[in-house]
Amino acid sequence: MNTRAAGLVLAGVLLFGLTVAGSAAVAPDRGATPGGDGDARQTLVGSQGGGTGWHEHGSAYLVNGTDVEWREASADSYFDVQRLPDGRVLAGFMDGGYEDCGPYESPCTHTGIRLIDPDADGGPTVVEEYGFPVRTESNSEIHDAEPLPDGGYAMTDMDAERILVVEDGEVTWTWNASELYDEPEDPTRTDWLHINDIDRIEEDVFLVSVRNANQLVLVERLDDGGSEVIEVINADEEGSSDDSCQVRGDQLRDTDGDEDIRCGDPEVLDHQHNPQWIAGSIEGEPGDRHVSEDAAVLVADSDNDRVVELHRTADGEWEVAWTLTAVDGSSLHWPRDADRLSNGHTLITDTLNKRVVEVDENGTTVWRFPTDRIPYEADRVPREYQGTERDLPTATAGGTVDATATGSGLPVLSTLVVGVRAAAPWAPVWFGETQVGLTLVSAALVLGGGGVALGDRLRDGDGGDGGDGGDDEDDD
């Protein structure tokens, strides 16, 4: 190997070594902390898992302080989790290997809800399940379900893009998103809206997250079995860009040709998850409802890599009142859940940083837990609100909290980081966009050096054969 080739290889190896060593040296502490107030915080976590397609190694588990007290891991993925008053845990799930497949080939994937008894003999056990087959395991899951006071459950359905109420194993009411959005020919063949959350905030009124539209929709269930949209949070404005809702060809589209796809402003919300109604009420009579002026909602604003609190203004608009962008000096990376607690703290599931953290109003960490796989959602036990009660503290600090920014922000590098976090859970979370970019440069240097060395060897080989041939001709 000549000097130039050896220099390229050495430079690549040194660059990679310095990248790893330097990044590890300055990486923020990720160790679990029990909290400084002496409380042994109990927190349920729904883990989507990871691996290929992000649907492997899913689990639902309880963290007691800094220790995992129990874990149920029989599904490919778990999503939203909450403990019910009887001690069982309600969880959205996705799992493969079912023989009951309806119109699809067997074996197939089911999605739905499970009830887990953590105190069962032999350890945490699934004691009840409601589910149905879906065309594909990708973007077809039931991410969230809400228990109803008279029995039954309200839940999302990303496969058919609807919300539904299930009582005694039967669907008794639905709201199809096609009542508001332009519908493709077959919603089960595309990730059209990605409806990923439902919360009951008043009797027969539900807060629904329509991820791909950057919008939250308040839907009322009417006595006659119908439905009515009360309000759209982050409603689209005439003439606004729809680009953020068409980031992939399988998302929103103008199927009726009216040049309107109801895309909300990505500066307010961008592909959000798990909104929480924290203040305000729904006023008026059924069929003629409106939102009170003091309403507020907390949202994991996922594609903006932040948590935001939105307040409703007197003129009916929703504006950002509080923002959290980083925790412990590390920028949030695709957070998918944020819960305001009764003490004013915020519990955050920071998915691609593989951590669950609790922060105060100023963004200071009071508890954190690093997860081994990709977490979807976390819920504090006991849950600090039940039924329609929503009287949680709103932010008073205002503005943006802990605006530390890390990472390159380059889409290609960000996509590679997402793949690394999912497929290689052993990879350190500080290995972000900058580290991936430098690693690619390191690999290019090593490969370049190898290419130079190979080229030299091939040329030497050709030259040697030519010289031998010349000598033979001279001998003749």
N, C-alpha and C positions, 0 to 999 in steps of 0.2 A: 504494500500500500504506500503510494507516494505521500509526500509531505502535505499537499493540498487536500487529498482525500482524508488523511488522518486528522488534519486540522478541523475539517468540517464535522467529522464524527465526534471528535473531542469537544468541539463547541456545542454540539447538540446535547451531548451527555451532561456537560457542565451546566448548560442552560436549564435542563430539566431538573437536575439536582438542586440548583439554586432556587428554582421556582418552588419545588416541594419544601425544601428546608426553610426558605424565607417565609413562605405563606403559612407554614405550620407555626413558625415562631411568633408571628404577629396575629394569629387567629384568636378570636375572642374565646373565652372560657365557655364550654358547652356542658359542663358537669351539672347533674341534677342538684337542685337546691330545695330544701324542705320549706323555705319561707322563714322570715325573721320574727314572726309573731307567735311562734310556738304551735301553730295549728298543723295537724297532720291532714293536709288537703287530700280529699278523695275526688278523683277525676276519672270519668269514663272516657275511653278513647275508642273511636271506630277507625280501624286501619284498613285502607284500601289494599295495602300490601306492596306489590311491586312486580318486578320481573317483566316478561314479555306481555305487552298490552296492559300492564299494571294490574293484572288479575291473577295474582298468585300470592300465597302466604298472607291472606287477609285474616284479621282477627278483631275481636272486641275484647277489651280488657279494662281492669280497674287499677289505677295507680293510687296507692296510699302513701302520700308524702313523696318519697323518692323510689318506692318499691312497687313492682307489679304484684298485686295481691291475687288476682286470678285472670285467666285468659281462656276464651273460647275461640277456636281456630278451625272450625269445620267448613267454612265457606271460602271460596276463592277471594272474595272481597266483602268487607263490611263498610258501611257508610255512617249515616246519622245514628247516634245511640242516645238513649235516655232511660233513667231508672223510673219505673212506675211506682205508684204508692204501695203496691203489694210486694215490692222488692225485686220483681222481675225486670229484665232489661229489654226494651224494645229496640230493634235494630233493623235498618235496611240492609239487604244483602244481595249478592249475585253469586251463583254457583253453577258449575257444570255437571254433566254426567247424568241428567235426568232421562227417564224413558218416556214419561208422559209429555209429549212434544206437540200435540195439536197439529197444526199445518206444517210443522218443520220436521226435518229428519232427526231420528234418534241415533245417538244421545244428543241432548240439546242443553241450552242454558236456561235456568229459571232465575227470575228476580222477584223480590217481594219483601215481606217483613218476617222477622222471627222474634219469638219471645224466648229469652234465655233465663234459666233459673241458676243463678250463681251459687246457690246453696244446696243444690241437688246432691244426692248420694253419688259419690264417684267424681264430683267436681262439676263445674259449669256445664249445663246441658240445655240443648234446644228442646223446649217442651211444646212449642206450637209454631206452625208455619203457615203463612198464606203467600202463594206465589203463582206465577204463570210463565209459560214458555215465551221466549223472545227470539227474534231472528238471529241476533248476533250478541255477543257479550260486550261489544264495544258501543258505548254511549246509549245503552238501552236499559240502564239500571233504574230501580227505585232508590233514589238517594235519600228520601226523607219520608217520615210518617209521623202523624200527630194523633194521640189518643183523644177520643171524644168523650164528653162527660156522661153521655147516655149509652156508652158502649160503641164499639166500632172504631174505625181509624180513617182519618183522611190521609191521603198519600199522593205523591207525585208519580208520574209514569212517563219517563223519557222515551220509551219505545213508541207509544202512540201520541205523545205530547199532549197530555191531559192531566187534570187532577181528578181524583175519585174518592168516594166514601165507600168503605167496605164494612158491612155489618153481617155478622154470623156467616162470614165467608162469601157473601154475595155483594156485588156492586149495586149500590142503591142510588148513587148520584154521580154525575160527571160534569166537568166543564172542559170542553175541548178548546184548545188554543186557536183552532181554526175560526172560532167566532170573532177573534180579534186580529189574527195574523194571516197573511197569505199562505195557504197550505200547498205543499208539494203533492204530487200525485199519490205517493205512498210514504207517509212519515216514518214507517218502520225501516225504510231503506236509506235513510239519511239522518245525519245529526242536525236536524232542522232548528229546534229551539233550545233543547237541552234544559228543560224545566227541572230544577234541581232542589227546590225547597218549598215547603208549605208550613205555615204557622196559623193556628186559629187565634185570632186577636179579639174577636167579639163573637157572640152567638151567631153562627152561620156566616161569619165573615172570615176570609182567609187571605193571608199575605203570601203571594206566590212569586218566586224568583224565576224569571225567564232569562236565562244566562246569555244566550246568543243575541238577544235584543237589547242588552244592557238596561233592562227594565225590571221593576217590581210592580206587580199588578194586584190590586185589591179586588177580590171576587166575592160576591154575595150569593149564597145558596137560598133560593126563594122557596116559599111553601109549596108552590105548584110544581116543584121539581126543576124549574128553570134556573137561570143564573143571570147575574148582572155585574158588569165591571163598574166599580165605584170610582176608581181612580188609577191612573198609571203614573208611577213615580219615575222620573226621568223620561217623560214623554218626548217623542221626537218633535222637532220644530221644523216648520216649512223651510225648505231650502238647505237644511243641514246635510252634511255628508253621511252616507250610509256605509262607508268603507270598513269601519270597525266591525260591522255586523256581517260582513262578507269576506272575512279573512280566509275562509276556505269555501270552496264551491258548494259544500253540503250544508251551509248555514242559510241565513235568510235570503229570500229572493222575491222578485216582483212577478209573481205568477199571474196576477190579474191585469198587469199592464198599466196600473195607475201611477207608476213612478213613486210609490210610497211603500216602504217595507217596515215602518215603525221601528226605527233604530234610534236608541237613546244616545245622548251625548257621552262619548267615552271619557271626557274630562271629569264627568260626575261619577259614572260607574262604567266599568269595562269588564264584561264577562264575570260577574260577581257570583258569590255563593252565600248561602245561609244568613239572610238578613234577620235581624231581631227587632221587633217592635218594642220600643222602650218607653214611649210616652204618647199621650194623646188618646183619642177615642173616635169611634164611628158614630156619628149623630144622625138623627132623622128616623123616619119610619122605613120598614122593609120596602125595597123597590125605589126608595127616594133617599138614599143615604149620602153622607158626605163626611169628610175627614175634618176633625177639629184643628184649629190653628196652632195648637201647642204640640202637634205630633212630631215625633222624632224616631228615627230608625238607625240602627247600627249595622254596618255591612262589611263583610270581607270582600274588598274591591280587588279581586284576584289578579286580573291582568294589569292593573296599575300598581301591583305589589304594595298594597297599603290597606289599612283599616280606616273607614270613614264613618262619621256620624252626620246624618242628614237631618236638617230641621225644616219643617214646613213654614213658609212665610205667610204673611197676612194676605198676599195676593195669590196664594195657592201654588207658588213655586217651591221647589225643594233645593236647598243650598247646603254646601259642605260647611259644617260648623267646627269639626274637629277631625284631625288626620294623624294617624300614626304610620310612619314609614320604616322605622327601624327599631330593633330591640337589642340591647347590649352591644351597640356599635355595629351590628350586622343588619343590613337591609332585609326587610321581609321579602320572601320569595314565594309568590303564589299562595298567599294565605287563603284558606277556604272556610274558616269559621271564626267568628268573634262574638263573644257573649259578654254583655255588661252584667256584672254581679251587684248584689245589693249594697256592697261597701264602696261602690264607685269604680272598682277595678275592672279590667277587661281581660277575659280569658281568650287567648288567640291560638288557633291551630295553624302553624306556619309550615305548610305542606312540604315544599321542596327544601326547606332547611331542616326538615325532620325534627321538629320540636313543638312542644306545647308550652306556652308561657303565660304568666299572669303579670300584668303591669298596672301601675297606678295611673292616675290621670295625666301625670307628667311623663309617662313612658318608662318609668323606673321599674326594673324587674323585681318582683317580690316572690316569685316562684317560677321554676322552669323544669322541664323534663325532656331530655332528648329521646326520640323514638327510634327503634331499630329499623322500622319500615316507614312507608309513606302514610302519614295520618290524614284522615279525611275530616274528622270532626271530634270535638271534645265537649263534655258536659260535666259541670260541677255537681257533685252529690253531697247533700240533697239538692235537688233543683230548687232554685230560689224563687220560682214563680210557678203557679199552676193555673190551669183553666184560662180564663180571659183576663186575669190580673196582670196588668203591665204598668208598674209604677216604679221604674228603676231610675237611678241617677243619670242625668244627662251631663255632658261635659261642660265645665265652666271655664277651663283654661283657654280653650279656643285655639285656633291656628294649627300649625303643623308641629308635631312633636317628634324629636329625634330624627331629623331629616338627613341622617347619614346615608350616603349613596355609595354602593359598591357595585362592581360588575361593569362590563362593557356596554351592555344594552344592545349588542348586535344580535339580530334575530337568529342567525345561524348558530352562533355560539350558545345562545340561550337554549335553543332546541337541543343541542348536544348535551348541555348540562342537565336538562330534564331527563334525557335518556340515561345518563350516568347515574343520577339519583335513584331512578326506578330500577334499573337492571343490576346495579352494583351497590347494594346497601352498605357494603363495607367501605366504600369510598368516603373520605372525609367531606363534610358539607362545605368546608371552606374552599374546596376545589370547584371554583366557579368559572365565570366567563373568562376572566383574565388568565386563570391557570390553564384552562382548556386552550385558549389562544396561544399561550407560550409553549404548551406541550405540542401543539401542531407545528409551531416553528421548530421546536427541538427535533421532532420526527422528520421534518423536511430536511434539516441539516444532516441528520444521520443518514437518511436515505440518499441525500445528495452526495455525501461522502462515499457511500457504498456504490452509487452509480459511477462516480469518477473512478474508483478503484476497479470496478468491473470493466469499464471502458478501457482503462490502461492494460488490464490483463488480456482483453480481447485483441488489442492492438499489438501487444507483445507477442501473443500467439501467432497472429498473422504475419508479423515481421520475421519471426523465427522460421516459419515454414518457407517464406519467400527466400530467406538467406540460404537454407539447406538446398532448395531447388537450384539456386544460382551456382553453388559449389559443385553440384552434380554435373551441371552443364559444362563448367570449366574442366572437370575431369575427363568428360567425353572428348 
